[in-house]
Amino acid sequence: MAATAARGHGRGVATRTLLGYRRSILPGFGLTFGFTVFALSLIVLIPLSAVFIKTAGMGWDQFVAVAFSRRALLAYRLSFGAAAIAALINAVFGLLVAWVLVRTDFPGKRIVSALVDLPFALPTAVAGIALTALYASNGWIGQYLEPAGIKVAFSPLGVVVALTFIGLPFVVRTVEPVLADLGAEVEEAAASLGATRWQSFTRVVFPAVAPALATGFALAFARGVGEYGSVIFIAGNLPFRSEIAPLLIVQQLEQYNYAGATAIAATMLVASFAVLMAINALQAWDRGRREA
């Protein structure tokens, strides 16, 4: 009788698997999944859909004239280019900061760790004002850079500096737990097998933290593309030179051109989504290559 029940249970599991349905061991999955979809739709999907619906009310010629004007294209290039450069800088130095915080004990370590999170808590406008005061021609740092021909404030370089400042915590906090789980024993084992420090890093440590580093890069890039408060003060907002795309959206809203604002927003949304999808596809390809 027990054997018959077991066979029946096995057929039931097989049937559910063939039909594409598998019962979860966790109770209430259907309710929680429905609530998740509802919350995601309410917070993310519906607002994004409103952007595209508002943009669809424009004619194609009007959309192209607003979203792909020379001024808009230069603003896109600055926003995406500066975000990519800042994310690359943060990927390098964020890995170094995470390495120091995980592998080294030193006086004031908790203070340094708290400083890493400061861009999360600091209002972006305050960060922009502080960076402008530092890098302006009469600032503490700018007064030494400008005589050397390096102009940071009110230039595209200032945008990169601001985005680097606000993006660093994303890389550090993403890589830090992976390094902590890796442990120093792995490096010691590699050294005992005759590997140099560079070989231990490139063949043991870096492959383990590369997915987390790519995730931190993607998060820093995504934050940088849409950043506004910390950039407008240090950028100078010069049309065709140091004007970011979010500022164009605000200007369109100030002129009550809501369709034009949503046109630029929709273009940025599609471009950002395409870049993030490419990064995720690259991560998936790398995971598949390593598993194979």
Backbone bond lengths (Angstrom), bond angles and torsions (degrees), N, CA, C in turn:
res aa  C-N    CA-C-N  psi(-1)  N-CA   C-N-CA  omega(-1)  CA-C   N-CA-C  phi
1 M - - - 1.467 - - 1.538 111.42 -
2 A 1.340 114.79 -41.74 1.470 119.29 177.46 1.516 110.95 -64.06
3 A 1.363 114.80 -38.39 1.467 118.41 179.11 1.518 111.14 -64.86
4 T 1.357 115.60 -39.56 1.472 119.37 178.22 1.525 111.60 -63.24
5 A 1.349 115.92 -41.74 1.466 119.67 178.16 1.521 111.26 -64.10
6 A 1.343 115.26 -39.31 1.461 118.57 179.55 1.516 111.35 -64.55
7 R 1.386 115.43 -41.11 1.465 118.32 178.50 1.526 111.23 -64.43
8 G 1.347 114.89 -39.36 1.463 117.73 178.38 1.513 112.27 -64.77
9 H 1.356 115.19 -39.62 1.461 118.87 177.65 1.520 110.80 -63.83
10 G 1.341 115.16 -40.98 1.460 118.79 179.60 1.512 111.58 -63.48
11 R 1.369 117.19 -42.05 1.473 119.63 177.40 1.518 111.41 -63.35
12 G 1.358 116.14 -36.05 1.457 118.84 179.04 1.514 112.19 -65.49
13 V 1.344 115.97 -42.64 1.462 119.59 178.08 1.507 110.96 -63.85
14 A 1.387 115.16 -42.85 1.462 118.81 179.45 1.521 111.30 -62.46
15 T 1.367 115.63 -40.87 1.464 119.25 -179.98 1.520 111.19 -63.12
16 R 1.330 115.64 -44.26 1.470 118.42 179.19 1.512 111.27 -63.73
17 T 1.354 116.95 -36.24 1.459 119.88 179.39 1.515 110.86 -67.52
18 L 1.364 116.80 -42.02 1.453 119.92 179.90 1.521 111.72 -64.54
19 L 1.299 116.00 -33.85 1.465 119.63 179.91 1.514 112.46 -80.29
20 G 1.332 117.39 0.58 1.456 120.45 179.23 1.501 113.93 81.47
21 Y 1.328 118.10 15.92 1.457 121.49 -178.31 1.518 108.15 -124.44
22 R 1.287 116.90 132.62 1.458 121.59 177.78 1.525 108.60 -133.42
23 R 1.313 116.14 126.13 1.453 120.42 -177.26 1.524 109.88 -68.32
24 S 1.319 116.51 133.07 1.459 120.47 178.31 1.526 110.26 -82.73
25 I 1.322 115.78 146.18 1.460 119.81 177.42 1.519 111.21 -76.59
26 L 1.335 117.41 -14.04 1.457 121.33 179.63 1.524 109.73 -90.14
27 P 1.325 118.17 129.65 1.472 119.98 -179.87 1.520 111.29 -72.91
28 G 1.332 115.01 151.87 1.454 120.02 175.19 1.501 114.91 74.49
29 F 1.345 118.19 22.40 1.469 119.55 -177.70 1.529 111.11 -64.07
30 G 1.338 116.28 -43.72 1.459 118.95 -178.60 1.520 112.60 -59.44
31 L 1.335 116.97 -41.72 1.457 120.85 -179.64 1.529 111.14 -67.07
32 T 1.328 116.26 -46.46 1.464 119.35 -178.93 1.523 111.45 -67.13
33 F 1.336 117.07 -37.19 1.464 119.72 178.21 1.528 110.43 -65.16
34 G 1.334 116.62 -42.55 1.456 119.72 177.81 1.521 112.18 -62.89
35 F 1.329 116.83 -40.99 1.462 119.81 177.71 1.523 110.86 -65.38
36 T 1.334 117.32 -37.68 1.461 120.97 178.76 1.522 111.08 -62.92
37 V 1.325 116.28 -45.89 1.468 120.18 179.41 1.527 110.40 -64.17
38 F 1.332 117.07 -40.14 1.464 120.57 179.50 1.530 110.74 -63.82
39 A 1.344 116.73 -46.82 1.467 119.84 -179.70 1.518 111.20 -64.96
40 L 1.337 117.00 -40.97 1.462 120.21 178.77 1.520 111.14 -63.69
41 S 1.318 117.16 -40.63 1.460 120.60 178.62 1.522 111.26 -65.63
42 L 1.337 116.45 -42.14 1.457 121.01 -177.01 1.527 111.95 -68.04
43 I 1.339 116.28 -38.23 1.462 120.52 -173.37 1.522 112.09 -90.43
44 V 1.338 117.55 -35.63 1.462 120.61 -171.59 1.526 112.31 -113.94
45 L 1.324 117.03 -58.67 1.459 120.17 -168.48 1.521 113.13 -67.51
46 I 1.325 118.03 -44.32 1.470 120.49 -178.09 1.536 111.45 -65.01
47 P 1.361 120.45 -47.30 1.472 118.62 176.58 1.525 113.38 -60.20
48 L 1.349 116.93 -40.25 1.463 118.63 178.79 1.522 111.26 -67.57
49 S 1.332 116.40 -36.54 1.466 119.12 177.19 1.517 110.88 -63.90
50 A 1.335 116.87 -36.02 1.461 120.19 179.09 1.526 111.25 -62.11
51 V 1.332 116.49 -34.90 1.464 119.90 178.00 1.523 110.57 -62.39
52 F 1.332 116.42 -46.88 1.466 119.55 -178.74 1.520 111.72 -70.39
53 I 1.329 117.68 -35.35 1.470 120.09 178.97 1.525 110.15 -65.59
54 K 1.331 116.69 -42.12 1.467 119.89 178.36 1.518 110.90 -65.51
55 T 1.338 116.18 -38.42 1.462 119.65 179.19 1.523 111.10 -67.95
56 A 1.337 117.11 -34.23 1.462 120.63 -178.77 1.520 112.47 -64.15
57 G 1.331 117.15 -19.72 1.455 119.78 178.17 1.525 113.42 -73.12
58 M 1.325 116.93 -12.64 1.461 120.72 178.34 1.530 109.67 -84.37
59 G 1.297 115.53 153.42 1.456 119.31 170.11 1.519 110.11 -74.13
60 W 1.335 115.99 158.21 1.457 119.83 -177.80 1.524 111.25 -61.94
61 D 1.325 117.14 -41.37 1.464 120.32 -179.79 1.524 111.12 -63.44
62 Q 1.320 116.35 -41.09 1.459 119.94 179.02 1.531 110.76 -67.72
63 F 1.320 116.50 -39.25 1.466 120.28 178.14 1.529 110.74 -61.11
64 V 1.308 117.06 -47.34 1.466 121.23 -179.67 1.525 110.38 -64.12
65 A 1.316 116.78 -39.87 1.461 120.18 -178.67 1.522 111.99 -63.36
66 V 1.332 117.33 -33.74 1.457 120.91 -178.55 1.527 111.32 -88.72
67 A 1.327 116.64 -50.91 1.465 121.07 -171.66 1.513 113.18 -77.44
68 F 1.340 118.05 -23.39 1.456 120.26 -176.58 1.529 111.93 -124.35
69 S 1.306 115.99 29.79 1.466 119.42 172.73 1.533 109.35 -70.42
70 R 1.295 116.33 163.90 1.477 119.67 -178.74 1.523 110.87 -61.43
71 R 1.311 116.69 -38.68 1.464 120.50 178.65 1.523 110.99 -64.54
72 A 1.344 116.69 -41.91 1.462 120.21 179.53 1.524 111.09 -67.80
73 L 1.328 117.94 -40.78 1.459 120.53 -179.17 1.534 111.44 -64.18
74 L 1.320 117.13 -39.66 1.464 119.92 176.88 1.523 111.02 -67.52
75 A 1.337 116.88 -34.99 1.461 119.70 176.83 1.534 111.18 -67.82
76 Y 1.344 116.90 -40.39 1.468 119.76 175.17 1.521 110.60 -60.28
77 R 1.315 115.59 -45.21 1.468 119.18 -177.97 1.512 111.23 -61.17
78 L 1.325 116.90 -40.92 1.457 119.61 179.00 1.529 110.85 -68.32
79 S 1.327 117.53 -44.75 1.468 120.30 -177.22 1.524 111.18 -63.99
80 F 1.319 117.09 -50.80 1.460 120.01 -177.56 1.529 111.61 -73.41
81 G 1.323 116.97 -38.98 1.469 119.50 179.83 1.513 112.30 -66.68
82 A 1.333 117.22 -46.58 1.461 120.30 179.14 1.524 111.06 -65.09
83 A 1.347 117.26 -38.17 1.461 120.21 178.18 1.522 111.18 -64.11
84 A 1.335 117.53 -40.28 1.461 120.87 179.21 1.529 111.43 -67.16
85 I 1.331 116.83 -43.40 1.467 119.99 178.94 1.521 110.89 -64.16
86 A 1.330 116.63 -44.54 1.463 120.02 179.27 1.527 111.20 -63.93
87 A 1.331 117.74 -38.98 1.468 120.34 178.69 1.525 111.00 -66.11
88 L 1.334 117.75 -37.26 1.467 120.51 176.87 1.530 110.90 -65.42
89 I 1.325 116.38 -42.52 1.471 119.78 177.20 1.519 110.56 -61.75
90 N 1.316 116.11 -43.33 1.467 120.04 179.17 1.518 112.06 -67.38
91 A 1.333 117.88 -31.27 1.460 120.00 177.51 1.523 110.73 -63.46
92 V 1.324 116.96 -38.61 1.469 120.62 179.99 1.528 110.85 -73.95
93 F 1.309 115.98 -56.13 1.459 119.28 -174.74 1.533 111.97 -77.09
94 G 1.322 117.55 -27.18 1.459 119.48 174.41 1.512 111.70 -64.88
95 L 1.339 116.67 -38.66 1.468 120.32 175.94 1.523 110.58 -64.10
96 L 1.325 117.16 -40.25 1.470 120.56 178.79 1.529 111.04 -65.43
97 V 1.325 117.00 -43.44 1.466 120.51 179.69 1.521 110.45 -64.09
98 A 1.329 116.57 -44.30 1.464 120.16 178.62 1.522 110.60 -62.36
99 W 1.314 117.09 -39.69 1.474 121.22 178.85 1.524 110.84 -61.33
100 V 1.323 116.82 -44.81 1.466 120.66 -179.59 1.523 110.83 -65.08
101 L 1.335 116.79 -42.45 1.463 119.90 -178.14 1.529 112.20 -67.79
102 V 1.324 117.80 -30.14 1.459 120.90 -177.53 1.521 111.67 -89.21
103 R 1.326 117.04 -42.35 1.461 120.54 -170.10 1.535 114.04 -94.76
104 T 1.322 118.29 -10.56 1.459 120.50 -172.47 1.518 110.08 -126.81
105 D 1.324 115.65 138.62 1.464 122.91 171.53 1.523 108.89 -108.42
106 F 1.307 116.84 127.68 1.460 121.30 -177.89 1.518 108.65 -151.49
107 P 1.310 117.94 157.70 1.470 120.58 178.42 1.535 111.00 -62.32
108 G 1.307 116.33 135.67 1.458 121.03 -179.91 1.516 114.12 81.37
109 K 1.338 117.03 18.06 1.471 120.12 -177.95 1.525 111.16 -62.68
110 R 1.333 117.14 -40.34 1.465 119.73 -179.77 1.525 111.39 -66.35
111 I 1.322 116.33 -33.71 1.469 119.23 178.16 1.522 110.23 -66.92
112 V 1.335 115.98 -43.45 1.464 119.85 178.16 1.524 110.51 -62.23
113 S 1.344 116.25 -41.68 1.464 119.87 178.68 1.524 111.17 -63.14
114 A 1.315 116.72 -37.94 1.469 119.70 177.83 1.526 111.02 -68.57
115 L 1.329 117.72 -35.01 1.459 120.83 179.01 1.520 111.73 -65.34
116 V 1.338 116.10 -30.53 1.460 119.21 177.94 1.520 110.76 -61.47
117 D 1.331 116.72 -36.44 1.460 121.14 -178.71 1.526 112.83 -83.82
118 L 1.312 118.12 -2.41 1.469 120.66 -176.57 1.527 112.77 -57.78
119 P 1.350 120.37 -42.22 1.476 118.40 178.06 1.520 114.01 -60.90
120 F 1.348 118.00 -23.10 1.464 120.02 175.77 1.523 111.27 -68.00
121 A 1.345 116.32 -41.67 1.459 121.43 -174.04 1.523 112.99 -89.62
122 L 1.315 117.25 -24.93 1.459 120.61 -175.58 1.526 110.64 -76.56
123 P 1.320 118.64 130.30 1.470 119.90 174.91 1.522 110.60 -57.64
124 T 1.312 116.17 137.57 1.462 119.55 -174.02 1.528 112.35 -62.69
125 A 1.328 117.10 -33.78 1.461 119.35 177.90 1.522 111.19 -64.44
126 V 1.332 116.55 -38.69 1.463 120.17 177.36 1.521 110.34 -63.59
127 A 1.341 116.52 -41.64 1.464 120.11 177.74 1.522 110.60 -61.54
128 G 1.333 117.70 -42.41 1.458 120.14 179.59 1.514 112.60 -63.93
129 I 1.335 116.91 -41.85 1.467 120.34 178.84 1.524 110.81 -65.29
130 A 1.333 116.63 -41.75 1.470 120.13 -179.65 1.526 111.03 -64.68
131 L 1.332 117.21 -43.96 1.467 120.26 179.63 1.527 111.19 -65.44
132 T 1.332 116.65 -38.16 1.463 119.64 177.85 1.520 111.18 -64.50
133 A 1.333 116.61 -41.42 1.465 120.44 178.81 1.533 111.07 -64.35
134 L 1.312 117.32 -32.10 1.463 120.70 -179.89 1.523 112.55 -76.79
135 Y 1.337 116.30 -42.09 1.467 120.15 -170.29 1.521 113.85 -103.40
136 A 1.322 119.31 2.37 1.466 120.22 174.44 1.526 110.08 -66.19
137 S 1.314 116.08 167.81 1.465 119.63 -175.91 1.519 112.91 -61.47
138 N 1.336 117.12 -25.25 1.465 121.02 177.61 1.529 111.73 -107.92
139 G 1.328 117.64 13.02 1.455 121.72 -179.65 1.517 112.44 -79.67
140 W 1.330 115.90 173.28 1.459 121.42 -177.28 1.529 111.93 -61.25
141 I 1.328 116.57 -37.82 1.467 120.46 -179.08 1.526 110.94 -100.57
142 G 1.311 117.13 -39.44 1.457 120.61 -177.02 1.516 114.19 -61.99
143 Q 1.335 118.15 -30.89 1.460 120.11 -179.46 1.523 112.53 -65.63
144 Y 1.335 116.66 -19.28 1.460 120.18 176.42 1.527 112.52 -97.60
145 L 1.330 117.09 -23.27 1.460 120.53 -178.49 1.523 112.39 -83.32
146 E 1.321 117.24 -40.87 1.462 119.55 -175.96 1.533 113.26 -63.72
147 P 1.350 120.93 -39.04 1.471 118.36 174.83 1.521 113.19 -60.74
148 A 1.334 116.35 -24.50 1.471 120.09 177.79 1.516 112.01 -87.11
149 G 1.332 117.60 3.65 1.455 121.32 177.95 1.512 114.29 87.17
150 I 1.331 117.99 13.86 1.471 122.38 -179.85 1.519 108.19 -107.47
151 K 1.311 116.11 105.84 1.465 121.40 -179.48 1.520 108.07 -102.73
152 V 1.325 116.53 115.88 1.460 121.45 -177.30 1.522 110.53 -99.11
153 A 1.319 116.80 -58.31 1.462 119.88 -178.26 1.518 110.60 -67.66
154 F 1.335 115.76 143.64 1.456 124.16 178.47 1.530 111.85 60.77
155 S 1.334 115.08 41.93 1.463 122.01 178.67 1.526 108.55 -153.10
156 P 1.338 118.52 165.86 1.474 119.90 176.35 1.521 113.22 -58.44
157 L 1.328 117.60 -30.32 1.462 119.87 177.69 1.519 111.27 -61.77
158 G 1.323 117.04 -35.04 1.454 120.23 177.40 1.523 112.03 -64.16
159 V 1.344 117.37 -33.35 1.467 120.74 176.51 1.527 109.82 -63.79
160 V 1.322 116.73 -43.01 1.464 120.59 178.75 1.526 110.53 -62.62
161 V 1.331 117.20 -41.82 1.467 120.66 179.34 1.529 110.64 -61.91
162 A 1.321 116.77 -45.28 1.468 120.26 -179.08 1.527 111.35 -64.34
163 L 1.325 117.48 -42.35 1.460 120.59 -179.37 1.529 111.70 -70.55
164 T 1.317 116.87 -30.89 1.463 119.63 174.72 1.518 110.66 -66.39
165 F 1.320 116.41 -39.25 1.464 121.27 -179.94 1.521 111.63 -63.24
166 I 1.324 116.93 -45.92 1.473 118.87 -174.90 1.532 112.38 -82.77
167 G 1.336 118.41 -13.37 1.456 120.28 -176.54 1.516 115.44 -98.46
168 L 1.329 118.05 -13.55 1.462 120.68 -176.61 1.529 114.04 -58.18
169 P 1.333 120.38 -44.06 1.481 119.06 -177.54 1.524 113.83 -60.27
170 F 1.314 118.33 -29.01 1.456 119.99 -178.63 1.529 111.00 -63.44
171 V 1.322 116.45 -41.36 1.466 119.88 -179.61 1.520 110.34 -73.11
172 V 1.324 117.35 -45.81 1.462 120.85 -176.64 1.521 110.92 -61.04
173 R 1.316 117.55 -49.36 1.462 121.10 -176.36 1.528 112.67 -72.92
174 T 1.319 118.12 -18.27 1.462 120.27 175.89 1.525 111.30 -83.36
175 V 1.324 117.08 -38.33 1.463 121.17 -176.88 1.528 111.79 -83.43
176 E 1.317 117.23 -31.21 1.464 121.52 -173.12 1.531 113.79 -56.01
177 P 1.340 120.71 -49.52 1.476 118.51 -179.92 1.521 113.63 -65.48
178 V 1.325 118.37 -30.20 1.461 120.69 178.07 1.523 110.25 -67.54
179 L 1.324 116.97 -42.35 1.467 120.35 176.54 1.519 111.00 -64.80
180 A 1.337 117.16 -37.94 1.461 120.06 179.20 1.529 111.14 -65.39
181 D 1.328 117.49 -39.87 1.461 120.60 178.14 1.521 112.00 -70.87
182 L 1.321 117.10 -29.02 1.460 120.55 -178.40 1.520 111.51 -65.41
183 G 1.323 115.91 -43.21 1.455 119.81 177.19 1.526 112.81 78.35
184 A 1.318 114.51 152.51 1.465 119.96 178.86 1.517 112.47 -75.89
185 E 1.353 117.40 -14.78 1.461 119.86 -178.59 1.526 111.62 -63.24
186 V 1.335 116.85 -31.79 1.459 119.93 -179.98 1.524 110.27 -64.76
187 E 1.322 116.84 -42.21 1.461 120.43 178.41 1.528 110.84 -66.88
188 E 1.337 116.40 -39.05 1.459 119.47 178.09 1.520 111.77 -64.92
189 A 1.340 116.60 -37.15 1.460 119.75 177.15 1.526 110.89 -65.54
190 A 1.325 116.91 -41.26 1.467 120.01 177.51 1.519 111.12 -63.97
191 A 1.346 116.68 -39.89 1.465 120.05 178.68 1.530 111.17 -65.84
192 S 1.348 116.93 -37.19 1.467 119.76 179.23 1.521 112.15 -66.65
193 L 1.355 116.63 -22.63 1.462 120.81 177.48 1.520 112.35 -89.71
194 G 1.319 116.60 6.10 1.461 120.87 175.22 1.507 115.44 96.95
195 A 1.328 119.23 7.26 1.460 121.02 -179.89 1.523 110.58 -77.42
196 T 1.310 115.85 142.59 1.456 120.53 174.36 1.518 109.21 -76.99
197 R 1.330 116.68 173.00 1.466 119.63 179.40 1.522 111.13 -63.81
198 W 1.323 116.45 -38.88 1.451 120.04 179.93 1.531 110.63 -66.92
199 Q 1.332 116.67 -40.79 1.453 120.07 177.44 1.525 111.70 -66.22
200 S 1.330 116.60 -38.40 1.467 119.82 177.43 1.518 111.14 -62.61
201 F 1.334 116.07 -38.44 1.462 119.47 -179.19 1.520 111.30 -72.53
202 T 1.339 117.20 -47.73 1.463 120.67 -173.52 1.524 112.91 -74.49
203 R 1.334 118.13 -29.91 1.462 120.41 -173.61 1.530 113.57 -105.65
204 V 1.327 116.73 -17.29 1.459 119.32 -177.06 1.527 111.11 -117.63
205 V 1.335 116.64 -55.94 1.463 120.57 -173.03 1.524 111.48 -75.79
206 F 1.320 116.95 -51.99 1.467 119.80 -173.78 1.534 113.03 -62.10
207 P 1.339 120.17 -43.78 1.477 117.98 176.37 1.526 113.39 -58.90
208 A 1.335 116.81 -31.23 1.467 119.51 -179.48 1.526 111.96 -74.00
209 V 1.332 117.32 -35.09 1.472 120.31 -177.11 1.522 112.68 -96.02
210 A 1.340 117.76 -5.93 1.469 120.11 -176.08 1.531 112.83 -59.08
211 P 1.356 120.57 -44.90 1.473 118.26 178.08 1.524 113.31 -61.03
212 A 1.333 117.24 -41.58 1.463 119.97 177.66 1.520 110.82 -66.32
213 L 1.328 116.88 -37.13 1.460 120.37 178.89 1.524 110.71 -65.78
214 A 1.334 116.95 -39.73 1.466 120.37 176.92 1.527 111.16 -65.20
215 T 1.333 116.38 -37.55 1.464 119.73 177.36 1.526 110.80 -65.35
216 G 1.344 116.92 -43.84 1.457 120.36 177.05 1.515 111.66 -61.86
217 F 1.334 116.87 -39.40 1.465 120.82 176.38 1.520 110.70 -60.53
218 A 1.340 116.80 -45.33 1.464 120.78 -179.37 1.519 111.38 -63.36
219 L 1.332 117.03 -41.10 1.467 120.11 179.62 1.529 110.78 -66.38
220 A 1.340 116.93 -43.64 1.461 119.97 178.88 1.528 111.10 -64.15
221 F 1.332 115.86 -39.02 1.466 119.49 178.55 1.520 111.07 -64.99
222 A 1.340 116.01 -45.88 1.472 119.59 -179.35 1.521 111.33 -62.49
223 R 1.336 116.66 -39.56 1.470 119.07 178.31 1.521 110.22 -66.70
224 G 1.327 117.27 -39.21 1.459 120.47 -177.15 1.515 113.23 -68.06
225 V 1.329 117.32 -36.03 1.465 120.19 -177.83 1.526 110.89 -62.57
226 G 1.324 116.76 -39.72 1.461 119.75 -177.28 1.513 114.80 -96.97
227 E 1.327 118.33 6.32 1.466 120.74 -177.27 1.533 110.72 -69.11
228 Y 1.305 115.08 141.62 1.464 120.72 -177.53 1.525 112.49 -132.17
229 G 1.337 117.09 -54.54 1.463 120.67 -169.63 1.504 114.15 -62.07
230 S 1.334 118.07 -43.60 1.462 119.75 -176.25 1.516 112.58 -80.01
231 V 1.346 117.80 -9.60 1.465 120.76 -174.15 1.522 112.38 -97.90
232 I 1.331 117.20 -37.65 1.465 118.97 -170.22 1.525 112.37 -63.74
233 F 1.324 117.75 -26.83 1.466 119.26 -178.98 1.526 111.56 -77.87
234 I 1.321 117.34 -42.97 1.458 120.62 -174.88 1.527 112.13 -87.10
235 A 1.335 117.82 -19.00 1.466 119.92 -176.68 1.519 112.18 -75.51
236 G 1.318 117.39 -32.82 1.456 120.49 -175.78 1.510 113.07 88.33
237 N 1.345 117.89 -20.83 1.463 123.63 174.39 1.526 112.64 55.94
238 L 1.316 116.59 43.08 1.454 121.02 177.49 1.520 109.47 -82.25
239 P 1.341 119.49 121.60 1.469 120.93 -179.49 1.519 111.40 -56.79
240 F 1.335 115.51 139.71 1.456 124.66 179.57 1.537 113.51 68.49
241 R 1.339 117.70 6.10 1.463 118.51 -178.18 1.527 111.96 -135.88
242 S 1.307 118.93 -58.12 1.463 120.92 -175.73 1.527 111.10 -130.74
243 E 1.325 115.34 36.53 1.459 121.17 -178.80 1.525 109.06 -104.12
244 I 1.334 117.02 125.59 1.459 121.28 -178.56 1.525 110.43 -91.65
245 A 1.328 116.30 159.83 1.460 121.00 -177.50 1.523 113.52 -64.23
246 P 1.345 120.22 -42.14 1.471 117.94 177.13 1.524 113.63 -57.14
247 L 1.338 117.20 -31.17 1.461 119.17 177.86 1.523 110.87 -67.34
248 L 1.330 117.64 -35.64 1.461 120.04 176.53 1.527 111.31 -62.59
249 I 1.330 115.84 -37.67 1.467 119.59 177.87 1.525 110.52 -62.77
250 V 1.339 115.94 -44.87 1.463 120.33 179.39 1.532 110.33 -62.81
251 Q 1.318 117.49 -40.47 1.461 120.50 179.44 1.526 111.35 -64.65
252 Q 1.331 116.38 -39.14 1.465 118.89 176.82 1.524 111.32 -64.35
253 L 1.323 116.89 -37.98 1.468 120.42 178.13 1.521 111.04 -67.52
254 E 1.327 117.22 -38.54 1.460 120.39 178.59 1.521 111.64 -64.32
255 Q 1.328 116.49 -27.74 1.468 121.43 177.11 1.527 112.16 -90.38
256 Y 1.347 116.57 8.41 1.465 123.37 -179.64 1.527 112.38 60.48
257 N 1.316 115.66 25.15 1.469 120.54 175.71 1.533 107.71 -96.45
258 Y 1.329 115.91 76.49 1.465 120.20 -174.97 1.526 111.81 -67.46
259 A 1.313 117.17 -35.14 1.466 119.65 178.19 1.527 110.87 -65.34
260 G 1.334 117.21 -40.45 1.458 120.26 177.63 1.519 111.88 -65.00
261 A 1.341 116.30 -39.08 1.467 119.71 178.02 1.517 111.14 -64.45
262 T 1.343 117.09 -42.61 1.463 119.14 179.36 1.525 111.52 -70.42
263 A 1.327 118.32 -28.05 1.462 120.60 177.06 1.531 110.50 -64.40
264 I 1.324 116.59 -46.16 1.466 119.90 177.94 1.521 110.41 -66.85
265 A 1.342 116.20 -40.12 1.470 120.09 179.31 1.521 111.29 -63.56
266 A 1.329 117.22 -42.11 1.465 120.30 179.79 1.527 111.09 -65.20
267 T 1.316 116.91 -38.99 1.465 120.02 177.95 1.517 110.97 -63.49
268 M 1.319 116.58 -44.25 1.467 119.61 177.63 1.523 111.64 -65.02
269 L 1.323 116.01 -37.59 1.465 120.26 -179.32 1.522 110.65 -63.75
270 V 1.323 116.99 -46.24 1.462 120.38 -179.88 1.532 110.74 -64.29
271 A 1.326 116.59 -43.72 1.464 119.59 -179.95 1.529 111.35 -64.79
272 S 1.325 117.59 -42.66 1.466 121.03 179.10 1.520 110.79 -63.64
273 F 1.333 116.57 -42.93 1.460 120.32 179.89 1.523 110.88 -63.86
274 A 1.328 117.19 -39.58 1.467 120.48 178.81 1.525 111.18 -64.11
275 V 1.337 116.94 -41.93 1.465 119.92 179.38 1.519 110.90 -65.24
276 L 1.335 117.27 -44.58 1.462 120.26 179.68 1.530 111.51 -65.41
277 M 1.322 117.25 -37.29 1.459 119.88 176.33 1.521 111.24 -64.41
278 A 1.329 116.91 -38.74 1.459 120.19 177.83 1.530 111.01 -64.54
279 I 1.335 116.68 -40.30 1.462 119.95 177.99 1.518 110.90 -65.26
280 N 1.336 117.25 -42.98 1.470 120.46 178.56 1.525 111.24 -64.94
281 A 1.341 117.45 -38.75 1.463 120.09 177.51 1.524 111.04 -64.69
282 L 1.329 116.12 -38.14 1.464 119.58 177.54 1.518 111.10 -65.06
283 Q 1.331 117.15 -40.14 1.461 120.70 177.12 1.520 110.89 -64.27
284 A 1.335 117.23 -42.99 1.460 120.34 179.42 1.530 110.93 -64.12
285 W 1.324 116.78 -40.88 1.470 120.06 177.59 1.520 111.05 -63.15
286 D 1.318 116.92 -40.62 1.465 120.52 179.94 1.532 110.59 -66.36
287 R 1.345 117.19 -40.89 1.475 119.57 177.18 1.519 111.46 -63.18
288 G 1.351 116.13 -42.31 1.456 119.17 178.48 1.516 112.39 -64.31
289 R 1.337 115.69 -37.60 1.469 118.97 179.26 1.530 110.79 -66.54
290 R 1.316 116.91 -38.41 1.467 119.93 -179.74 1.531 111.38 -71.18
291 E 1.334 116.89 -38.00 1.458 119.34 179.37 1.525 111.96 -69.24
292 A 1.352 114.88 -32.48 1.459 118.13 178.78 1.527 111.04 -71.59
